[in-house]
Amino acid sequence: RLRAESEHARQTAAAQLREEMGVIRDEQDGMLDGLDEQKRGLALVLQRVDARLLQESDSVQQQLNQMRAEVSAAISGKGSLNVEPEKPPKSPPLSSESSPPPGYG
């Protein structure tokens, strides 16, 4: 009888352990599915970023080519540069009424 009770307790513990292992396995599968979903989402974001960077690179290259053509035409005397000269930044007017910084005066 003692042996039968011991065997029953062992089988009960084994069944409980299998059940808990199944729950853990299901949780891990859910986590892995979540990670896979995040990876797919990140891959899509990276594709969009790559496409945007390529588009911007192409745009910069086109602008550079246009500038080169304008400079080349201006040097050869066949065109003019479409560049406005930079204006120096305006400095604030000096006022004789303004007080000097502390320690100067």
Distance bins in CASP14 RR format, pairs under 12 A and 6 or more apart:
PFRMAT RR
TARGET T0000
AUTHOR 0000-0000-0000
RMODE 2
METHOD distances of the structure
MODEL  1
1 7 0 0 0 0 0 1 0 0 0 0 0
1 8 0 0 0 0 0 1 0 0 0 0 0
2 8 0 0 0 0 0 1 0 0 0 0 0
2 9 0 0 0 0 0 1 0 0 0 0 0
3 9 0 0 0 0 0 1 0 0 0 0 0
3 10 0 0 0 0 0 1 0 0 0 0 0
4 10 0 0 0 0 0 1 0 0 0 0 0
4 11 0 0 0 0 0 1 0 0 0 0 0
5 11 0 0 0 0 0 1 0 0 0 0 0
5 12 0 0 0 0 0 1 0 0 0 0 0
6 12 0 0 0 0 0 1 0 0 0 0 0
6 13 0 0 0 0 0 1 0 0 0 0 0
7 13 0 0 0 0 0 1 0 0 0 0 0
7 14 0 0 0 0 0 1 0 0 0 0 0
8 14 0 0 0 0 0 1 0 0 0 0 0
8 15 0 0 0 0 0 1 0 0 0 0 0
9 15 0 0 0 0 0 1 0 0 0 0 0
9 16 0 0 0 0 0 1 0 0 0 0 0
10 16 0 0 0 0 0 1 0 0 0 0 0
10 17 0 0 0 0 0 1 0 0 0 0 0
11 17 0 0 0 0 0 1 0 0 0 0 0
11 18 0 0 0 0 0 1 0 0 0 0 0
12 18 0 0 0 0 0 1 0 0 0 0 0
12 19 0 0 0 0 0 1 0 0 0 0 0
13 19 0 0 0 0 0 1 0 0 0 0 0
13 20 0 0 0 0 0 1 0 0 0 0 0
14 20 0 0 0 0 0 1 0 0 0 0 0
14 21 0 0 0 0 0 1 0 0 0 0 0
15 21 0 0 0 0 0 1 0 0 0 0 0
15 22 0 0 0 0 0 1 0 0 0 0 0
16 22 0 0 0 0 0 1 0 0 0 0 0
16 23 0 0 0 0 0 1 0 0 0 0 0
17 23 0 0 0 0 0 1 0 0 0 0 0
17 24 0 0 0 0 0 1 0 0 0 0 0
18 24 0 0 0 0 0 1 0 0 0 0 0
18 25 0 0 0 0 0 1 0 0 0 0 0
19 25 0 0 0 0 0 1 0 0 0 0 0
19 26 0 0 0 0 0 1 0 0 0 0 0
20 26 0 0 0 0 0 1 0 0 0 0 0
20 27 0 0 0 0 0 1 0 0 0 0 0
21 27 0 0 0 0 0 1 0 0 0 0 0
21 28 0 0 0 0 0 1 0 0 0 0 0
22 28 0 0 0 0 1 0 0 0 0 0 0
22 29 0 0 0 0 1 0 0 0 0 0 0
23 29 0 0 0 0 0 1 0 0 0 0 0
23 30 0 0 0 0 0 1 0 0 0 0 0
24 30 0 0 0 0 0 1 0 0 0 0 0
24 31 0 0 0 0 0 1 0 0 0 0 0
25 31 0 0 0 0 0 1 0 0 0 0 0
25 32 0 0 0 0 0 1 0 0 0 0 0
26 32 0 0 0 0 0 1 0 0 0 0 0
26 33 0 0 0 0 0 1 0 0 0 0 0
27 33 0 0 0 0 0 1 0 0 0 0 0
27 34 0 0 0 0 0 1 0 0 0 0 0
28 34 0 0 0 0 0 1 0 0 0 0 0
28 35 0 0 0 0 0 1 0 0 0 0 0
29 35 0 0 0 0 0 1 0 0 0 0 0
29 36 0 0 0 0 0 1 0 0 0 0 0
30 36 0 0 0 0 1 0 0 0 0 0 0
30 37 0 0 0 0 1 0 0 0 0 0 0
31 37 0 0 0 0 0 1 0 0 0 0 0
31 38 0 0 0 0 0 1 0 0 0 0 0
32 38 0 0 0 0 0 1 0 0 0 0 0
32 39 0 0 0 0 0 1 0 0 0 0 0
33 39 0 0 0 0 0 1 0 0 0 0 0
33 40 0 0 0 0 0 1 0 0 0 0 0
34 40 0 0 0 0 1 0 0 0 0 0 0
34 41 0 0 0 0 0 1 0 0 0 0 0
34 42 0 0 0 0 0 1 0 0 0 0 0
35 41 0 0 0 0 0 1 0 0 0 0 0
35 42 0 0 0 0 0 1 0 0 0 0 0
36 42 0 0 0 0 0 1 0 0 0 0 0
36 43 0 0 0 0 0 1 0 0 0 0 0
37 43 0 0 0 0 0 1 0 0 0 0 0
37 44 0 0 0 0 0 1 0 0 0 0 0
38 44 0 0 0 0 0 1 0 0 0 0 0
38 45 0 0 0 0 0 1 0 0 0 0 0
39 45 0 0 0 0 0 1 0 0 0 0 0
39 46 0 0 0 0 0 1 0 0 0 0 0
40 46 0 0 0 0 0 1 0 0 0 0 0
40 47 0 0 0 0 0 1 0 0 0 0 0
41 47 0 0 0 0 1 0 0 0 0 0 0
41 48 0 0 0 0 0 1 0 0 0 0 0
42 48 0 0 0 0 0 1 0 0 0 0 0
42 49 0 0 0 0 0 1 0 0 0 0 0
43 49 0 0 0 0 0 1 0 0 0 0 0
43 50 0 0 0 0 0 1 0 0 0 0 0
44 50 0 0 0 0 0 1 0 0 0 0 0
44 51 0 0 0 0 0 1 0 0 0 0 0
45 51 0 0 0 0 0 1 0 0 0 0 0
45 52 0 0 0 0 0 1 0 0 0 0 0
46 52 0 0 0 0 0 1 0 0 0 0 0
46 53 0 0 0 0 0 1 0 0 0 0 0
47 53 0 0 0 0 0 1 0 0 0 0 0
47 54 0 0 0 0 0 1 0 0 0 0 0
48 54 0 0 0 0 0 1 0 0 0 0 0
48 55 0 0 0 0 0 1 0 0 0 0 0
49 55 0 0 0 0 0 1 0 0 0 0 0
49 56 0 0 0 0 0 1 0 0 0 0 0
50 56 0 0 0 0 0 1 0 0 0 0 0
50 57 0 0 0 0 0 1 0 0 0 0 0
51 57 0 0 0 0 0 1 0 0 0 0 0
51 58 0 0 0 0 0 1 0 0 0 0 0
52 58 0 0 0 0 0 1 0 0 0 0 0
52 59 0 0 0 0 0 1 0 0 0 0 0
53 59 0 0 0 0 0 1 0 0 0 0 0
53 60 0 0 0 0 0 1 0 0 0 0 0
54 60 0 0 0 0 0 1 0 0 0 0 0
54 61 0 0 0 0 0 1 0 0 0 0 0
55 61 0 0 0 0 0 1 0 0 0 0 0
55 62 0 0 0 0 0 1 0 0 0 0 0
56 62 0 0 0 0 0 1 0 0 0 0 0
56 63 0 0 0 0 0 1 0 0 0 0 0
57 63 0 0 0 0 0 1 0 0 0 0 0
57 64 0 0 0 0 0 1 0 0 0 0 0
58 64 0 0 0 0 0 1 0 0 0 0 0
58 65 0 0 0 0 0 1 0 0 0 0 0
59 65 0 0 0 0 0 1 0 0 0 0 0
59 66 0 0 0 0 0 1 0 0 0 0 0
60 66 0 0 0 0 0 1 0 0 0 0 0
60 67 0 0 0 0 0 1 0 0 0 0 0
61 67 0 0 0 0 0 1 0 0 0 0 0
61 68 0 0 0 0 0 1 0 0 0 0 0
62 68 0 0 0 0 0 1 0 0 0 0 0
62 69 0 0 0 0 0 1 0 0 0 0 0
63 69 0 0 0 0 0 1 0 0 0 0 0
63 70 0 0 0 0 0 1 0 0 0 0 0
63 82 0 0 0 0 0 1 0 0 0 0 0
64 70 0 0 0 0 0 1 0 0 0 0 0
64 71 0 0 0 0 0 1 0 0 0 0 0
65 71 0 0 0 0 0 1 0 0 0 0 0
65 72 0 0 0 0 0 1 0 0 0 0 0
66 72 0 0 0 0 0 1 0 0 0 0 0
66 73 0 0 0 0 0 1 0 0 0 0 0
66 81 0 0 0 0 0 1 0 0 0 0 0
66 82 0 0 0 0 1 0 0 0 0 0 0
66 83 0 0 0 0 0 1 0 0 0 0 0
67 73 0 0 0 0 0 1 0 0 0 0 0
67 74 0 0 0 0 0 1 0 0 0 0 0
67 81 0 0 0 0 1 0 0 0 0 0 0
67 82 0 0 0 0 1 0 0 0 0 0 0
67 83 0 0 0 0 1 0 0 0 0 0 0
68 74 0 0 0 0 0 1 0 0 0 0 0
68 75 0 0 0 0 0 1 0 0 0 0 0
68 81 0 0 0 0 0 1 0 0 0 0 0
69 75 0 0 0 0 0 1 0 0 0 0 0
69 76 0 0 0 0 0 1 0 0 0 0 0
69 78 0 0 0 0 0 1 0 0 0 0 0
69 79 0 0 0 0 1 0 0 0 0 0 0
69 81 0 0 0 0 0 1 0 0 0 0 0
69 82 0 0 0 0 0 1 0 0 0 0 0
70 76 0 0 0 0 0 1 0 0 0 0 0
70 77 0 0 0 0 0 1 0 0 0 0 0
70 78 0 0 0 0 0 1 0 0 0 0 0
70 79 1 0 0 1 0 0 0 0 0 0 0
70 80 0 0 0 0 1 0 0 0 0 0 0
70 81 1 0 1 0 0 0 0 0 0 0 0
70 82 1 0 0 1 0 0 0 0 0 0 0
70 83 1 0 0 1 0 0 0 0 0 0 0
71 77 0 0 0 0 0 1 0 0 0 0 0
71 78 0 0 0 0 0 1 0 0 0 0 0
71 79 0 0 0 0 1 0 0 0 0 0 0
71 80 0 0 0 0 0 1 0 0 0 0 0
71 81 1 0 0 1 0 0 0 0 0 0 0
71 82 0 0 0 0 0 1 0 0 0 0 0
71 83 0 0 0 0 1 0 0 0 0 0 0
72 78 0 0 0 0 1 0 0 0 0 0 0
72 79 0 0 0 0 1 0 0 0 0 0 0
72 81 0 0 0 0 0 1 0 0 0 0 0
73 79 1 0 1 0 0 0 0 0 0 0 0
73 80 1 0 0 1 0 0 0 0 0 0 0
73 81 0 0 0 0 1 0 0 0 0 0 0
73 82 0 0 0 0 0 1 0 0 0 0 0
74 80 1 0 1 0 0 0 0 0 0 0 0
74 81 1 0 1 0 0 0 0 0 0 0 0
74 82 0 0 0 0 1 0 0 0 0 0 0
74 83 0 0 0 0 1 0 0 0 0 0 0
75 81 0 0 0 0 1 0 0 0 0 0 0
92 98 0 0 0 0 1 0 0 0 0 0 0
94 100 0 0 0 0 0 1 0 0 0 0 0
98 104 0 0 0 0 0 1 0 0 0 0 0
99 105 0 0 0 0 1 0 0 0 0 0 0
END
